Amino acid sequence: MNSIRIAVVGIGNCASSLVQGLEHYREGANDQVGLMHFDMGGYKPSDIKVVAAWDVDRRKVGKDVAEAIFAKPNCTAVFAPNVGNTGTIVKMGKKLDGVADHMADFKDDRTFLVSDAAEPTREEVIAELKASGADVLMNYLPVGSQEATEFYAECAIEAGVAFVNNIPVFIASNPVWAKKFEDAGVAIIGDDIKAQLGATIVHRVLTDLFAKRGVKLDRTYQLNTGGNTDFLNMSNHRRLESKKISKTEAVQSVAAERMDDDNVHIGPSDYVPWQNDNKVCFLRMEGQLFGGVPMNIELRLSVEDSPNSAGVAIDMIRCAKIAKDRGIAGVIDPASAYFCKHPRTQMTDDLAQIEVERFIKAA
């Protein structure tokens, strides 16, 4: 098989975990623990190469991706410390609405330090995507980056590069944008990546279990804390609207009966610096069993946030390349439903898994 050439926007913690994972899972380097698929449609993790990258932080711009992934404010676990040089230098990205004003109020090693390098034009980004031979563009911009995400989505369309939207800016689930990708003959997977075993997937599976076992779900909350730049960025609640919609709809969509808005509260709750990339979820679900007798579940989940994301991203990349190889354009619904919180078409996770396996194996 050919390699999969990826471009990455935003060299933060999630990109760091992904690139470390490409090193960790090199052919024969380690066992396959932590992968949903080692071989997907003939593509293995070692087939993925980073060929273009953009960021706006001066500690990353101008550095090889292998060096930039360990630069501050990144704070995720280092499980592959010896990532070899990729030969791909991080270029200055387009800022637009990607950096919230309140980020300037925090310590340098916790926040973004915006480079004074010239920002690229639309034409320059498109040219770089084409020149690099990128197959897939990974969007890892901060939550709330509506204008910046739309900028890179347009560039992907013009360059004919598949787009994987890992954040809760609604592109794949927006009919207007979905049609743009379909009309251009370009594949897209999104929106808002669903972690390998994170708060959303656990909450969804339990909600689906309530429905299957005839237990009425009356009310629930999911409170999350963390100390990475994602949580710091989201401490400005004006950037949270799409995130709350995405996470809430992911749970509501698998409930037997939709809960009243007052009875469901889901979303990031607080920024705790010392947690770094550790995300802690506090989950409560209240319901009624046989005879209307009340019950409740309380659960605490602790995960390293970014490797949890990378375990899914590595499959999204390969699904996007499979779609491109087969000439499939527009939203890839099976992959979007299985890997994302806010897909165009919601499915239970059991059904989405069946559909994505069918997609992978299709001739």
C-alpha positions in Angstrom: 0.0 0.0 0.0 1.0 3.6 -0.4 1.7 5.8 2.6 -0.8 8.2 4.0 0.5 11.8 3.9 -1.2 14.0 6.5 -1.2 17.7 7.2 -1.9 18.9 10.7 -3.3 22.3 11.9 -2.5 22.9 15.5 0.5 21.1 17.0 -0.9 20.8 20.5 -1.3 17.9 22.9 -3.5 15.9 20.6 -1.1 16.2 17.7 1.8 15.3 20.1 0.1 12.1 21.1 -0.7 11.2 17.5 2.8 11.7 16.3 4.3 9.9 19.3 1.9 7.0 18.5 3.2 6.8 14.9 6.6 6.2 16.4 5.4 3.9 19.1 3.5 1.6 16.7 6.2 1.4 14.0 6.2 -2.0 12.4 7.5 -4.4 15.0 8.4 -1.6 17.5 5.9 -2.4 20.2 2.8 -4.6 20.7 -0.6 -3.5 19.4 -2.1 -2.6 22.8 -4.3 0.5 22.5 -5.2 0.2 18.9 -8.7 -0.5 17.6 -7.2 -1.6 14.3 -3.5 -2.4 13.5 -4.3 -3.0 9.9 -7.2 -1.0 8.4 -7.9 -1.5 4.7 -4.3 -2.4 4.2 -2.9 0.6 6.0 -0.9 0.3 9.2 0.1 3.1 11.7 3.6 3.1 10.2 2.2 4.1 6.8 1.1 7.6 8.1 3.6 10.4 7.5 3.3 14.1 8.6 4.1 16.2 5.5 2.8 19.6 6.4 2.0 21.4 9.7 0.8 24.8 10.9 0.7 26.4 14.4 0.8 30.0 15.7 3.0 29.5 18.8 6.5 30.9 18.5 7.9 27.9 20.3 6.7 25.6 17.6 6.9 27.7 14.3 10.1 26.9 12.5 10.7 23.7 14.3 10.6 20.1 13.0 7.3 18.5 14.0 9.2 16.0 16.0 10.6 18.8 18.2 7.5 21.0 18.2 5.3 18.3 19.7 7.3 18.5 23.0 7.3 22.3 23.2 5.3 24.2 25.8 2.4 24.7 26.5 2.1 21.0 25.5 1.8 18.9 28.7 0.6 15.5 27.7 2.3 12.2 28.6 5.5 11.4 26.8 5.4 7.7 25.9 7.6 7.9 22.8 10.5 10.3 23.7 12.7 9.5 20.7 10.5 10.6 17.8 12.8 10.9 14.8 12.9 14.1 12.7 10.0 14.1 10.2 11.6 16.6 7.8 8.5 18.7 8.1 8.8 22.1 9.5 5.9 23.8 11.4 4.8 26.8 9.5 3.0 29.9 10.8 -0.7 29.4 10.7 -3.7 31.6 10.3 -4.7 33.1 13.6 -8.2 34.4 13.0 -10.3 33.4 16.0 -8.0 30.5 17.0 -6.5 32.3 20.1 -9.0 33.6 22.7 -8.2 37.0 24.3 -8.2 35.5 27.9 -5.3 33.2 27.1 -3.0 36.2 27.4 -3.8 36.4 31.2 -1.9 33.2 32.0 1.7 32.1 32.5 3.8 31.5 29.4 4.2 27.8 30.0 0.4 27.4 30.2 -0.8 29.5 27.3 -0.1 30.3 23.6 2.7 32.8 22.7 1.7 34.0 19.3 4.6 34.2 16.8 5.1 37.5 15.0 5.8 35.6 11.7 3.7 36.6 8.8 0.4 34.6 8.6 -0.2 32.6 5.4 -2.7 33.5 2.7 -5.4 31.1 1.6 -3.4 30.6 -1.6 -0.2 29.8 0.3 -1.9 27.1 2.4 -3.5 25.5 -0.6 -0.2 25.5 -2.4 1.5 23.9 0.6 -1.2 21.2 0.7 -0.7 20.4 -2.9 3.1 20.6 -2.9 3.3 18.3 0.1 1.1 15.7 -1.5 -1.1 15.6 1.6 -4.0 13.1 1.5 -5.7 14.2 4.8 -5.8 17.5 6.7 -6.2 17.0 10.5 -8.0 19.9 12.3 -6.7 20.3 15.9 -7.5 24.0 16.4 -8.8 25.2 19.8 -12.5 24.8 20.6 -14.4 27.8 19.4 -12.2 28.4 16.3 -15.1 28.9 13.9 -13.5 31.2 11.4 -10.1 29.4 11.5 -11.7 26.0 10.9 -13.8 27.3 8.0 -10.6 28.8 6.5 -8.7 25.5 6.6 -11.8 23.5 5.4 -12.0 25.8 2.4 -8.3 25.2 1.8 -8.8 21.4 2.0 -11.6 21.6 -0.6 -9.5 23.7 -3.0 -6.5 21.4 -2.6 -8.6 18.2 -2.9 -7.4 17.0 0.5 -9.7 14.9 2.8 -10.6 16.8 6.0 -10.8 15.3 9.5 -12.6 17.7 11.8 -11.6 16.8 15.4 -13.2 19.8 17.1 -16.8 20.9 17.8 -17.1 23.5 15.0 -19.9 22.0 12.9 -18.6 21.3 9.3 -19.5 17.7 8.4 -22.8 18.0 10.3 -23.7 21.3 8.6 -25.6 20.6 5.4 -24.1 23.6 3.6 -20.6 22.5 4.3 -21.3 18.8 3.7 -22.6 19.8 0.2 -19.5 21.8 -0.5 -17.3 18.8 0.2 -19.5 16.5 -1.8 -19.6 18.9 -4.8 -15.9 19.2 -4.7 -15.3 15.4 -4.7 -13.5 15.6 -1.3 -14.1 13.4 1.7 -14.8 14.7 5.2 -15.1 13.0 8.7 -16.5 14.9 11.7 -17.4 16.6 13.9 -15.7 16.6 17.3 -13.6 13.5 17.9 -15.0 10.9 20.4 -12.1 9.6 22.6 -11.2 6.0 22.8 -12.6 5.5 26.3 -13.6 9.0 27.4 -16.5 10.6 29.2 -18.7 10.8 26.1 -18.4 7.2 25.0 -18.9 5.9 28.6 -21.9 8.2 29.1 -23.4 7.1 25.7 -22.9 3.4 26.4 -24.5 3.7 29.8 -27.4 5.7 28.4 -27.9 3.1 25.7 -27.9 0.4 28.4 -30.6 2.2 30.4 -32.7 2.2 27.2 -32.1 -1.5 26.4 -32.8 -2.6 30.0 -36.0 -0.6 30.3 -34.7 1.9 32.9 -36.1 5.4 32.5 -33.3 7.9 32.6 -34.7 11.0 34.4 -31.6 13.2 34.7 -27.9 13.2 34.4 -24.7 15.3 34.6 -21.2 15.0 33.3 -18.7 17.3 34.9 -15.1 17.4 33.5 -11.9 19.0 34.8 -8.5 19.2 33.3 -5.3 21.3 33.1 -4.3 21.5 29.5 -4.7 24.4 27.0 -8.0 22.9 25.9 -9.6 23.4 29.3 -7.9 26.8 29.7 -9.3 27.9 26.4 -12.8 26.6 27.4 -12.7 28.5 30.7 -14.1 31.3 28.5 -17.6 30.1 28.3 -18.3 32.1 25.1 -16.2 29.5 23.3 -18.1 26.6 24.8 -21.5 26.8 23.0 -20.7 24.3 20.2 -18.9 22.0 22.6 -21.8 21.7 25.0 -24.2 21.1 22.1 -21.9 18.4 20.7 -21.4 16.5 24.0 -25.1 16.9 25.1 -26.5 15.7 21.7 -24.1 12.7 21.8 -25.9 11.5 24.9 -29.4 12.6 24.1 -29.3 10.8 20.7 -29.0 7.4 22.3 -31.5 7.9 25.2 -34.8 6.0 24.9 -36.6 9.3 25.6 -35.1 12.7 25.2 -34.6 14.4 28.5 -35.7 17.9 29.2 -32.9 20.4 28.9 -33.0 21.2 32.6 -32.4 17.5 33.4 -29.1 17.1 31.5 -25.9 19.0 32.1 -22.8 18.0 30.2 -19.6 19.9 29.5 -16.2 21.1 30.7 -16.5 22.4 34.3 -13.2 23.8 35.5 -9.6 24.4 34.6 -7.2 22.8 37.2 -3.6 23.6 36.1 -1.9 20.8 38.1 -3.9 18.2 36.3 -2.1 19.0 33.1 -3.4 16.6 30.4 -5.2 14.4 32.9 -9.0 14.7 32.5 -11.3 13.7 35.3 -15.0 13.1 34.6 -17.6 13.0 37.3 -20.8 11.3 36.0 -24.2 10.8 37.6 -27.3 9.2 36.2 -30.6 9.0 37.9 -33.5 6.7 36.8 -36.4 4.5 37.5 -36.3 0.7 37.6 -39.2 -1.8 37.7 -42.2 -0.4 39.6 -40.8 3.1 39.3 -38.3 2.5 42.0 -35.5 5.0 41.9 -31.8 4.2 41.3 -28.6 6.1 40.5 -25.1 5.6 39.2 -22.1 7.7 40.1 -18.8 7.2 38.3 -15.4 8.8 38.3 -13.2 8.4 35.2 -9.6 9.6 35.0 -7.7 9.5 31.6 -4.8 11.2 29.9 -6.9 13.3 27.5 -4.7 13.4 24.3 -3.6 9.8 23.9 -7.3 9.0 24.4 -8.0 11.1 21.4 -5.1 9.8 19.3 -6.4 6.2 19.6 -9.3 7.3 17.5 -7.6 9.8 15.3 -5.3 7.1 13.9 -8.4 5.3 12.6 -10.1 8.4 11.3 -7.0 9.2 9.2 -7.1 5.8 7.6 -10.8 5.9 6.9 -10.4 9.2 5.2 -7.6 7.8 3.0 -9.7 4.7 2.2 -12.5 7.0 1.1 -10.1 9.0 -1.0 -8.7 5.9 -2.6 -12.2 4.7 -3.5 -13.3 8.1 -4.9 -15.9 8.6 -2.1 -16.8 12.2 -1.6 -18.7 14.2 1.1 -19.4 13.0 4.6 -18.2 9.5 5.5 -21.2 8.7 7.7 -20.0 5.4 9.2 -16.7 6.8 10.3 -18.3 10.1 11.5 -20.9 8.3 13.6 -18.4 5.9 15.2 -15.5 8.3 15.8 -17.3 11.6 16.4 -19.7 13.2 19.0 -21.6 15.3 16.5 -21.9 13.4 13.2 -24.4 14.3 10.5 -26.2 11.0 11.3 -26.2 9.8 14.9 -26.2 6.0 15.5 -25.8 3.8 18.6 -22.1 2.9 19.0 -22.9 -0.8 18.4 -24.5 0.0 15.0 -21.8 2.6 14.1 -19.1 -0.1 14.7 -20.9 -2.5 12.4 -21.2 0.2 9.7 -17.6 1.3 10.0 -16.3 -2.3 9.7 -18.5 -2.8 6.7 -17.1 0.4 5.2 -13.5 -0.7 5.8 -14.1 -4.1 4.2 -16.1 -2.9 1.2 -14.5 -3.7 -2.1 
